[in-house]
Amino acid sequence: GMSFGLLGENGAGKSTLVRLIMGFMLPTKGELTVLGERKVSRAHPRIGYLHERPYVELRFTGHTYLTYMAQISGLWGRANRQRVGKALELVDLSSAGHEKLATYSKGMLQRLCIAQALLTDPEFLILDEPTSGLDPYSQWKVRQIIGELRGRGKTLLICSHYLAEVETLCDTVAILQRGQLIRRGAVKELIHTQDTVEILLRDDQDANEVATHLRIDEHVLETEDNLLKIHAAAQQEVLAALVGAEVAIQALNPLSRTLEEVYIQATRPETTEKVPEGAKS
């Protein structure tokens, strides 16, 4: 039931991991289990897979293509018709189902390939670069589909270079670098800077003077005009001092960062050290 994002530069190992899960490659050492199966091919009927560069036969209509793929998956007769109809409906291609694939846009073809991955109603979906190369509207449509699948409790593995997309669609992410797992965690935890809190005082208050007067300097990381930045661990003590001195507080905000910043910091720490103050997104 988790939506898991796998991040990393080209060559980091994302596609290798997918190939191992799908049985296209065999591990040279270690052990791999997929849905509890050591022989991964046994798990394949319960997996839906979207390749990063999907291929379809353009002579088919959308309906004919999915019918054929459903037959390969062991679905015949009424079960075939029902699954094809539901898959086309889910990706919003019901009205285009009897049109030739040669007339489909790239976004429509991508949605059709997602429909193909859903034909067997799989427990586990692997989506390799699901929005790569699509125009903004098609990216949005695919994200809507993935969001609905996530809402249905499907287990998703999403490989993507679009970090804002992963931040929106995934519960947990892992960052690979040269085949090694260098960072992993819940998205909310990774993007939340847990050790820093901003306190905005009244406009006519000087944060530096307030900190000095109340002797809370040791907890202050930075001051600017009426803004205090403090260690999160000292939040209760600082707030008690401010309230006790009847210093008006306009806002209190734990600082957050984007998944992009987390990724750059993890993979290129020397780059983040050179970024001037205030230049980060």
Secondary structure per residue as TSV (DSSP state, phi and psi in degrees):
chain	resnum	aa	ss	phi	psi
A	1	G	-	360.0	6.8
A	2	M	-	-98.1	145.5
A	3	S	E	-102.3	112.0
A	4	F	E	-114.7	122.7
A	5	G	E	-98.2	130.9
A	6	L	E	-110.4	116.4
A	7	L	E	-114.3	154.2
A	8	G	-	160.8	156.8
A	9	E	-	-71.4	169.2
A	10	N	T	-58.1	130.1
A	11	G	T	91.0	0.4
A	12	A	S	-72.7	-27.0
A	13	G	S	125.0	5.0
A	14	K	H	-62.9	-52.6
A	15	S	H	-66.7	-31.8
A	16	T	H	-62.5	-43.5
A	17	L	H	-62.1	-43.0
A	18	V	H	-62.2	-42.4
A	19	R	H	-63.8	-35.6
A	20	L	H	-66.4	-44.6
A	21	I	H	-61.0	-39.6
A	22	M	H	-83.0	-4.8
A	23	G	T	80.5	10.5
A	24	F	S	-73.9	-22.8
A	25	M	S	-132.2	154.0
A	26	L	-	-110.7	140.0
A	27	P	-	-65.6	139.1
A	28	T	S	-81.3	-22.1
A	29	K	S	-158.7	168.4
A	30	G	S	82.7	-175.5
A	31	E	-	-132.0	138.4
A	32	L	-	-125.1	126.3
A	33	T	-	-122.0	138.6
A	34	V	B	-123.6	118.5
A	35	L	T	52.1	39.1
A	36	G	T	83.2	-2.0
A	37	E	B	-101.0	126.2
A	38	R	S	-75.7	-34.3
A	39	K	S	-88.8	100.3
A	40	V	G	-62.3	-26.4
A	41	S	G	-61.2	-26.2
A	42	R	G	-68.3	-22.9
A	43	A	G	-87.6	-13.3
A	44	H	G	-60.5	-33.6
A	45	P	G	-62.5	-16.5
A	46	R	G	-103.4	9.9
A	47	I	E	-118.6	138.1
A	48	G	E	-109.5	138.5
A	49	Y	E	-133.0	125.7
A	50	L	E	-109.6	111.6
A	51	H	-	-69.8	151.9
A	52	E	S	-65.9	-25.6
A	53	R	S	-129.1	74.6
A	54	P	-	-65.6	148.4
A	55	Y	-	-121.9	134.5
A	56	V	-	-131.2	155.9
A	57	E	-	-86.9	111.5
A	58	L	T	-69.9	-11.1
A	59	R	T	-73.4	-22.8
A	60	F	S	-76.0	158.7
A	61	T	B	-85.0	165.7
A	62	G	H	-58.1	-42.6
A	63	H	H	-66.7	-44.0
A	64	T	H	-64.3	-41.6
A	65	Y	H	-60.9	-48.5
A	66	L	H	-67.4	-35.9
A	67	T	H	-61.1	-44.6
A	68	Y	H	-63.6	-45.3
A	69	M	H	-66.0	-34.5
A	70	A	H	-66.9	-37.0
A	71	Q	H	-64.1	-41.6
A	72	I	H	-59.5	-32.8
A	73	S	T	-83.0	1.2
A	74	G	T	93.4	14.6
A	75	L	-	-102.1	126.3
A	76	W	-	-133.2	162.8
A	77	G	H	57.3	-132.0
A	78	R	H	-62.7	-41.0
A	79	A	H	-60.7	-38.3
A	80	N	H	-63.8	-49.7
A	81	R	H	-61.6	-41.1
A	82	Q	H	-65.7	-45.1
A	83	R	H	-68.1	-39.7
A	84	V	H	-63.8	-45.0
A	85	G	H	-61.3	-44.2
A	86	K	H	-66.5	-38.7
A	87	A	H	-66.1	-43.4
A	88	L	H	-63.3	-39.4
A	89	E	H	-65.4	-41.7
A	90	L	H	-62.3	-37.5
A	91	V	T	-96.3	13.1
A	92	D	T	59.9	45.1
A	93	L	-	-123.6	14.9
A	94	S	G	-57.1	-42.6
A	95	S	G	-72.3	-19.8
A	96	A	G	-104.6	8.7
A	97	G	T	-61.8	-28.7
A	98	H	T	-102.7	14.4
A	99	E	S	-93.3	149.3
A	100	K	B	-65.7	142.5
A	101	L	G	-64.4	-22.7
A	102	A	G	-63.0	-20.7
A	103	T	G	-93.6	-5.6
A	104	Y	-	-75.7	146.2
A	105	S	-	-75.9	169.5
A	106	K	H	-62.2	-38.0
A	107	G	H	-64.8	-39.8
A	108	M	H	-65.8	-40.0
A	109	L	H	-64.2	-38.6
A	110	Q	H	-64.2	-41.7
A	111	R	H	-66.2	-35.7
A	112	L	H	-62.8	-40.4
A	113	C	H	-68.7	-31.1
A	114	I	H	-67.0	-40.4
A	115	A	H	-59.6	-41.2
A	116	Q	H	-61.6	-39.2
A	117	A	H	-67.6	-19.1
A	118	L	T	-98.6	-0.2
A	119	L	T	-57.9	-37.1
A	120	T	T	-92.8	11.2
A	121	D	-	51.5	58.0
A	122	P	-	-70.1	154.6
A	123	E	S	-75.2	-33.1
A	124	F	E	-127.4	126.1
A	125	L	E	-117.0	129.6
A	126	I	E	-109.0	117.8
A	127	L	E	-117.4	105.4
A	128	D	E	-96.0	109.6
A	129	E	S	51.6	61.1
A	130	P	T	-66.9	-20.5
A	131	T	T	-119.4	12.6
A	132	S	T	-63.2	129.1
A	133	G	T	78.2	5.5
A	134	L	-	-91.0	154.3
A	135	D	-	-72.8	163.7
A	136	P	H	-54.9	-40.4
A	137	Y	H	-66.0	-43.2
A	138	S	H	-65.6	-37.5
A	139	Q	H	-59.1	-44.0
A	140	W	H	-62.4	-43.4
A	141	K	H	-61.5	-44.3
A	142	V	H	-65.0	-39.8
A	143	R	H	-63.5	-37.1
A	144	Q	H	-61.8	-41.7
A	145	I	H	-64.2	-45.9
A	146	I	H	-63.1	-39.9
A	147	G	H	-60.8	-39.1
A	148	E	H	-68.0	-40.4
A	149	L	H	-62.9	-40.2
A	150	R	H	-62.0	-41.0
A	151	G	H	-65.1	-24.9
A	152	R	T	-83.2	-1.7
A	153	G	T	85.7	16.3
A	154	K	-	-69.0	147.5
A	155	T	E	-86.3	123.2
A	156	L	E	-119.8	135.3
A	157	L	E	-116.1	113.9
A	158	I	E	-114.4	118.3
A	159	C	E	-98.9	125.2
A	160	S	-	-156.5	151.4
A	161	H	S	-96.5	-8.7
A	162	Y	-	-89.2	97.3
A	163	L	H	-69.2	-36.2
A	164	A	H	-63.0	-35.5
A	165	E	H	-66.1	-45.9
A	166	V	H	-63.2	-40.2
A	167	E	H	-59.8	-35.5
A	168	T	H	-79.4	-38.8
A	169	L	H	-96.2	-16.2
A	170	C	-	-112.1	146.0
A	171	D	S	-83.6	-40.0
A	172	T	E	-134.5	147.3
A	173	V	E	-132.9	157.3
A	174	A	E	-133.1	142.8
A	175	I	E	-112.4	122.7
A	176	L	E	-101.9	144.3
A	177	Q	E	-146.0	118.9
A	178	R	T	52.0	41.9
A	179	G	T	80.5	0.3
A	180	Q	E	-109.5	141.8
A	181	L	E	-81.7	112.5
A	182	I	E	-105.9	-15.6
A	183	R	E	-156.9	140.5
A	184	R	E	-153.9	144.1
A	185	G	E	166.9	172.9
A	186	A	E	-66.4	140.1
A	187	V	H	-56.6	-44.6
A	188	K	H	-60.6	-37.4
A	189	E	H	-72.5	-38.6
A	190	L	H	-69.3	-37.1
A	191	I	H	-87.9	-7.7
A	192	H	E	-94.7	117.7
A	193	T	E	-79.6	95.8
A	194	Q	E	-73.5	-12.0
A	195	D	E	-102.8	9.4
A	196	T	E	-136.5	135.1
A	197	V	E	-132.5	138.2
A	198	E	E	-98.9	133.7
A	199	I	E	-122.2	119.8
A	200	L	E	-98.5	117.3
A	201	L	E	-88.2	177.3
A	202	R	-	-60.8	150.5
A	203	D	T	-55.2	-33.1
A	204	D	T	-88.7	5.4
A	205	Q	-	-93.7	137.5
A	206	D	-	-96.9	114.3
A	207	A	H	-60.4	-38.9
A	208	N	H	-65.1	-43.1
A	209	E	H	-65.7	-40.0
A	210	V	H	-62.9	-45.6
A	211	A	H	-61.8	-40.6
A	212	T	H	-68.1	-45.0
A	213	H	H	-63.0	-39.7
A	214	L	H	-89.2	-1.2
A	215	R	T	57.7	46.5
A	216	I	-	-113.8	18.3
A	217	D	G	-54.7	-37.1
A	218	E	G	-64.0	-21.2
A	219	H	G	-95.3	-6.9
A	220	V	E	-92.1	127.7
A	221	L	E	-88.9	-35.1
A	222	E	E	-163.9	146.5
A	223	T	E	-129.5	147.5
A	224	E	E	-154.4	112.8
A	225	D	T	53.5	-115.1
A	226	N	T	-101.6	22.8
A	227	L	E	-113.4	129.3
A	228	L	E	-110.8	134.7
A	229	K	E	-114.9	123.9
A	230	I	E	-128.9	165.4
A	231	H	E	-68.0	134.1
A	232	A	G	-59.3	-34.3
A	233	A	G	-63.6	-23.1
A	234	A	G	-97.6	6.7
A	235	Q	H	-56.0	-47.2
A	236	Q	H	-63.4	-43.9
A	237	E	H	-65.6	-42.8
A	238	V	H	-66.8	-43.1
A	239	L	H	-63.0	-40.2
A	240	A	H	-61.0	-40.6
A	241	A	H	-66.3	-42.1
A	242	L	H	-66.5	-45.3
A	243	V	H	-66.0	-40.9
A	244	G	H	-62.0	-32.8
A	245	A	T	-91.6	5.3
A	246	E	T	57.9	39.6
A	247	V	-	-85.0	123.1
A	248	A	-	-70.7	134.7
A	249	I	E	-115.6	125.6
A	250	Q	E	-88.9	-34.9
A	251	A	E	-159.7	154.3
A	252	L	E	-137.2	123.4
A	253	N	E	-136.4	121.2
A	254	P	E	-65.3	135.8
A	255	L	E	-78.5	136.9
A	256	S	E	-120.0	161.7
A	257	R	-	-132.8	165.3
A	258	T	-	-82.7	161.2
A	259	L	H	-63.0	-30.2
A	260	E	H	-60.0	-43.3
A	261	E	H	-66.0	-39.1
A	262	V	H	-62.4	-43.1
A	263	Y	H	-64.5	-46.9
A	264	I	H	-64.7	-40.8
A	265	Q	H	-63.2	-36.5
A	266	A	H	-75.7	-39.0
A	267	T	H	-95.5	-28.8
A	268	R	-	-134.9	64.4
A	269	P	H	-58.4	-30.3
A	270	E	H	-67.6	-24.3
A	271	T	H	-73.5	-44.3
A	272	T	H	-65.5	-27.9
A	273	E	H	-67.8	-24.5
A	274	K	H	-93.4	-7.6
A	275	V	S	-72.7	123.3
A	276	P	-	-65.8	153.0
A	277	E	T	-55.6	131.2
A	278	G	T	86.3	-2.7
A	279	A	-	-90.6	-13.4
A	280	K	-	-71.9	150.7
A	281	S	-	-73.6	360.0
